[in-house]
C-alpha cells in the first residue's frame, strides 16, 4: 500500500519537474529569439522605417506618442532604435519573470529568490521610460 502511494507521489513529482523543464525550455527559446531581435540592427532599422511611415506597434497609444515625441524629434532614428530595443528588452524581462513565477508556483524556487525577483520587477516597472511601454506590452501579450 505504501509503495503504491510512494510511486504515485513520485510520478506526480516527475510530471511537475517535466512541466517545469518544458516551460523553462520554451522561455529560453523565446528569450534567445528576442535577444537576437534586440541585437539585430537590420530588424531595428525595419521597425524604424515602418514607424517613420506611420505604422505603430499594436500597444502604441497617444500617451506613448507624447512621451516619446520630443526625444524622437531631437534624436531621430537613434531614439526610434532605442524605442524598439526597449520593447525587446521589456519582452525579455517579462518572459524571464514569467518563467521564474511559474517555477516559484511549482515550488522549485524558494521564497527569498522569488521576493528578490519581485523587487527587481517592481523597480523596472517604476522606471518612467519602461512603465507605460511594459504595461502595454503585457496587455498585448495576454
BELDAUR-V327801 format. One record per backbone hydrogen bond with DSSP energy under -0.5 kcal/mol. NH is the residue of the N-H (numbers start at 0). CO is the residue of the C=O. E is the energy in kcal/mol with one decimal. If there is no record, write none. Layout:
# BELDAUR-V327801
nh = {NH & NH}
co = {CO & CO}
e = {E & E}
This chain:
# BELDAUR-V327801
nh = {4 & 5 & 6 & 7 & 8 & 9 & 10 & 11 & 12 & 13 & 14 & 15 & 16 & 17 & 18 & 19 & 20 & 21 & 22 & 23 & 24 & 25 & 26 & 27 & 28 & 29 & 30 & 31 & 32 & 33 & 34 & 35 & 36 & 37 & 38 & 39 & 40 & 43 & 44 & 45 & 46 & 47 & 48 & 49 & 50 & 51 & 52 & 53 & 54 & 59 & 64 & 65 & 66 & 67 & 68 & 69 & 71 & 72 & 73 & 74 & 75 & 77 & 79 & 80 & 81 & 82 & 83 & 84 & 85 & 86 & 87 & 88 & 89 & 90 & 91 & 92 & 93 & 94 & 95 & 96 & 97 & 98 & 99 & 100 & 101 & 102 & 103 & 104 & 105 & 106 & 107 & 108 & 113 & 114 & 115 & 116 & 117 & 118 & 119 & 120 & 121 & 122 & 123 & 124 & 125 & 126 & 126 & 129 & 130 & 131 & 133 & 134 & 135 & 136 & 137 & 138 & 139 & 140 & 141}
co = {0 & 1 & 2 & 3 & 4 & 5 & 6 & 7 & 8 & 9 & 10 & 11 & 12 & 13 & 14 & 15 & 16 & 17 & 18 & 19 & 20 & 21 & 22 & 23 & 24 & 25 & 26 & 27 & 28 & 29 & 30 & 31 & 32 & 33 & 34 & 36 & 38 & 39 & 40 & 41 & 42 & 43 & 44 & 45 & 46 & 47 & 48 & 50 & 49 & 56 & 60 & 61 & 62 & 63 & 64 & 65 & 67 & 68 & 69 & 70 & 71 & 74 & 75 & 76 & 77 & 78 & 79 & 80 & 81 & 82 & 83 & 84 & 85 & 86 & 87 & 88 & 89 & 90 & 91 & 92 & 93 & 94 & 95 & 96 & 97 & 98 & 99 & 100 & 101 & 103 & 102 & 102 & 109 & 110 & 111 & 112 & 113 & 114 & 115 & 116 & 117 & 118 & 119 & 120 & 121 & 122 & 123 & 126 & 126 & 127 & 129 & 130 & 131 & 132 & 133 & 134 & 135 & 136 & 137}
e = {-1.9 & -2.7 & -2.4 & -2.3 & -2.5 & -2.8 & -2.6 & -2.1 & -2.6 & -2.7 & -2.3 & -2.3 & -2.5 & -2.4 & -2.6 & -2.4 & -2.5 & -2.4 & -2.6 & -2.6 & -2.7 & -2.4 & -2.4 & -2.6 & -2.3 & -2.6 & -2.7 & -2.5 & -2.1 & -2.7 & -2.8 & -2.0 & -1.9 & -2.8 & -1.8 & -1.5 & -0.9 & -2.4 & -2.3 & -1.9 & -2.2 & -2.5 & -2.6 & -2.4 & -2.7 & -2.5 & -1.3 & -1.6 & -2.4 & -1.8 & -2.2 & -2.5 & -2.1 & -2.4 & -1.9 & -0.6 & -2.8 & -2.7 & -2.1 & -3.1 & -2.4 & -1.5 & -2.0 & -2.9 & -2.2 & -2.4 & -2.1 & -2.4 & -2.8 & -1.9 & -2.2 & -2.6 & -2.7 & -2.3 & -2.5 & -2.4 & -2.4 & -2.5 & -2.4 & -2.9 & -2.8 & -2.2 & -2.3 & -2.7 & -2.4 & -2.6 & -2.7 & -3.0 & -1.4 & -1.7 & -2.6 & -0.6 & -2.2 & -2.8 & -2.3 & -2.3 & -2.7 & -2.3 & -2.0 & -2.4 & -2.5 & -2.1 & -2.5 & -2.5 & -1.5 & -0.8 & -0.9 & -0.9 & -2.5 & -0.7 & -3.6 & -2.5 & -2.3 & -2.4 & -2.8 & -2.4 & -2.3 & -2.1 & -1.4}
